């Protein structure tokens, strides 16, 4: 899909399935790119000598949310696909943002603080939804669905587990205990819109010796 000769990651599908946004970084800068589903028409949509990372699409496909350090700290911004206009969404820190199904709210984590917050997509005051989870470094270990939020509790005993916050009841319930240590530092949890299927990652390190037979 990409041939930029530099690192690329966090790919996210547009709602119509025609485009993919992703971030790509070299030794000099990190920018948000888009590419069509055939691997063509790749182009950068952000610019500047500061990190622009971890994108996601608005529900109508007209905006791309991303995190940028252009103000000196990581904040959530959004970029208009039509005009190129960029608007700041959060003012007190924000990372890994996702728009609600109705397009009215934006949910986000913070790079240096545990928890999940929400803010009106048109601007306003932020509100803490889940306190203290997912923990710092696990900013990518949560997922937004129609009914609530899945997230990682890395400090649960006896092992880390995935929990669910129900929007209707505001209750948190345990869902799954991980068998191994959870991955961190990158997007590690996703879910289908109806919340019936979740995908997660965990460390599965192995050390093996193999014998290779060479043909003559």
C-alpha positions in Angstrom: 0.0 0.0 0.0 2.8 2.4 0.8 6.3 2.9 -0.8 7.6 6.0 1.0 10.9 4.4 2.1 10.2 5.4 5.7 8.2 4.1 8.6 4.4 4.1 8.3 1.7 3.0 10.8 -1.8 3.3 12.4 -3.8 2.8 9.2 -7.5 3.8 9.5 -10.2 3.2 6.9 -12.5 6.0 5.7 -16.2 5.4 6.3 -16.8 4.7 2.6 -13.9 2.3 2.4 -12.2 4.2 -0.4 -9.3 5.8 1.5 -6.9 4.9 4.3 -5.2 7.5 6.5 -1.9 6.7 8.3 1.1 8.4 9.8 4.6 8.1 8.4 7.8 9.3 9.9 11.4 9.8 8.9 14.3 11.2 10.9 13.1 14.8 10.3 9.3 14.8 10.7 6.1 12.9 11.2 3.0 13.6 9.0 -0.5 12.3 8.3 -1.0 10.8 4.8 -3.9 9.4 2.9 -3.9 6.7 0.2 -6.7 5.2 -1.9 -7.7 1.6 -1.4 -5.7 0.6 -4.5 -2.5 2.0 -3.1 -2.5 5.0 -5.4 -2.8 8.8 -5.0 -0.8 8.9 -1.7 -0.3 12.4 -0.3 0.5 14.1 2.9 -2.3 16.2 4.4 -0.4 17.7 7.3 2.8 19.7 7.3 5.2 21.3 9.7 8.3 20.6 11.8 6.3 18.9 14.7 4.8 15.5 15.1 1.4 14.8 13.5 0.3 11.3 14.3 -2.5 8.7 14.9 -5.4 9.7 12.6 -9.0 8.7 12.5 -12.0 9.7 10.3 -15.1 11.6 11.1 -18.3 9.6 10.5 -19.2 11.6 7.4 -15.7 11.2 6.0 -15.2 14.9 5.7 -12.6 15.3 8.5 -9.6 13.5 9.7 -8.8 13.7 13.4 -5.1 13.5 14.4 -2.8 14.4 17.3 -0.3 17.2 16.9 2.4 18.8 19.1 2.3 22.1 17.3 1.3 23.9 20.4 4.0 22.3 22.5 1.9 19.4 23.8 -0.1 16.7 22.2 -3.6 17.9 21.3 -6.3 16.6 19.1 -6.9 18.5 15.8 -9.0 17.8 12.8 -8.3 18.4 9.1 -10.9 19.1 6.4 -10.6 16.9 3.4 -12.4 19.4 1.2 -10.7 22.7 2.2 -7.6 21.7 4.1 -8.7 23.8 7.1 -7.3 22.5 10.4 -9.1 23.2 13.7 -7.9 22.5 17.3 -10.3 20.2 19.2 -8.8 19.8 22.6 -7.0 22.4 24.8 -5.8 20.4 27.8 -4.1 17.5 26.0 -5.5 14.8 23.7 -4.4 11.7 21.8 -5.9 8.9 19.7 -9.3 10.5 19.1 -12.4 8.8 17.7 -15.8 10.4 16.8 -19.0 8.9 18.1 -21.4 7.1 15.8 -23.8 10.1 15.7 -20.9 12.5 15.0 -21.8 14.7 18.0 -18.9 13.8 20.3 -15.2 13.0 20.2 -13.6 10.5 22.6 -9.9 10.6 23.2 -7.1 9.5 25.5 -4.1 11.6 26.7 -0.5 10.7 26.0 0.7 11.4 29.5 -2.4 10.9 31.7 -4.6 7.8 32.3 -8.3 7.9 31.4 -10.7 8.5 28.5 -12.4 11.8 27.9 -15.1 13.2 25.6 -15.7 16.6 24.1 -18.4 17.9 21.7 -17.2 17.6 18.1 -18.1 21.2 17.4 -16.1 22.4 20.5 -16.8 22.8 24.2 -15.6 21.6 27.6 -14.1 18.2 27.9 -15.6 15.6 30.3 -13.8 12.6 31.9 -15.7 9.4 31.1 -13.4 6.7 32.5 -10.9 7.6 35.2 -7.4 6.1 35.5 -7.8 3.6 32.7 -6.3 2.7 30.4 -3.1 3.6 32.2 -0.2 5.8 30.8 1.6 4.1 27.9 -1.6 2.2 27.0 -3.3 5.1 25.1 -4.1 2.9 22.2 -5.7 0.1 24.2 -9.4 1.3 24.0 -12.2 1.1 21.5 -15.4 3.0 20.9 -18.7 1.2 20.1 -22.3 2.2 19.8 -23.1 1.1 23.4 -19.9 2.0 25.2 -16.1 1.7 25.6 -13.8 -1.2 25.8 -10.5 -0.5 27.5 -7.5 -2.2 29.1 -7.0 -2.3 32.9 -3.2 -3.0 32.9 -3.1 -3.1 36.7 -5.9 -5.6 37.3 -5.1 -8.7 39.3 -4.0 -11.5 38.8 -3.4 -10.3 35.2 -4.4 -7.4 33.0 -7.9 -7.5 31.6 -10.2 -5.8 29.1 -13.2 -4.0 30.7 -16.4 -2.3 29.3 -18.0 1.0 30.2 -21.7 1.1 29.4 -23.0 4.5 28.2 -26.5 3.7 29.4 -25.8 2.6 32.9 -22.3 4.2 33.4 -21.2 0.9 34.9 -17.9 -0.9 34.3 -17.8 -4.6 33.9 -14.9 -7.1 33.3 -14.8 -8.8 29.9 -11.6 -10.7 29.3 -8.5 -11.5 31.3 -5.4 -11.5 29.1 -3.2 -14.7 29.1 0.0 -12.7 28.6 1.4 -9.3 29.1 -0.4 -6.6 27.1 1.3 -4.7 24.4 1.8 -0.9 24.9 2.8 2.2 23.1 0.7 1.7 20.0 -3.0 1.0 19.0 -3.7 -2.4 20.5 -7.5 -2.8 20.8 -10.3 -2.4 18.4 -14.0 -3.5 18.2 -16.8 -3.8 15.7 -19.3 -1.0 15.8 -22.0 -3.2 17.4 -19.5 -4.2 20.1 -19.9 -7.9 19.5 -16.3 -8.6 18.4 -13.1 -7.2 19.9 -9.5 -7.5 18.7 -6.5 -7.1 21.0 -2.8 -7.7 21.1 -0.5 -9.1 23.7 3.2 -10.0 23.9 3.8 -13.5 22.7 7.6 -13.7 22.8 9.3 -17.0 21.8 12.9 -18.1 21.6 13.5 -21.1 19.4 16.3 -22.9 17.6 15.6 -24.0 14.0 17.6 -26.3 11.7 17.6 -25.4 8.0 18.4 -28.0 5.4 20.1 -26.6 2.3 19.5 -28.2 -1.1 22.6 -29.0 -3.1 
